[in-house]
């Protein structure tokens, strides 16, 4: 299954939510590969939403290559990655009008996001327009698969409260 199929599923879900709850305000909490897909969809939502990007990345191809290792260098694998694992979120988010909160482990703590001594989450964050965006480093002991600590949970709730007038559960 390709990431574009997940993107289409998310679009259908949003359409249904807007039909059933036309006055509701939306927020996405996206993680890892979902944090690659959600921003690509969120840019088209009106009114603009609040978006939490937790350990996200801009380039699905690069992440897929990180996961596939040496297999990604084979021409037929590379073509498959290019065709199915990039929803071009980095190109789309330049027009994002909502609020975004990024969480990332410190550089070098996340083997998936910090290949080649680069922080893919920071690079993705930089693509969002200036204004309503925040970048938060997770605690020093964070990895790609660690849970949020209490301080991180509090930061997410504060972010949602700040950008929503609706009650946060």
Secondary structure, 3 states (H helix, E strand, C coil): CCHHHHHHHHHHHHHHHHHHCCCCCCEEEEECCHHHHHHHHHCCCCCCCEEEEECCCCCHHHHHHHHHHHHHHCHHHHHHHHHHCCCCHHHHHHHCCCEEEEEECCCCCCCCCCHHHCCHHHHHHHHCCCCCEEEEECCCCCCCCCCCCHHHHHHHHHHHHHHCCCCCC
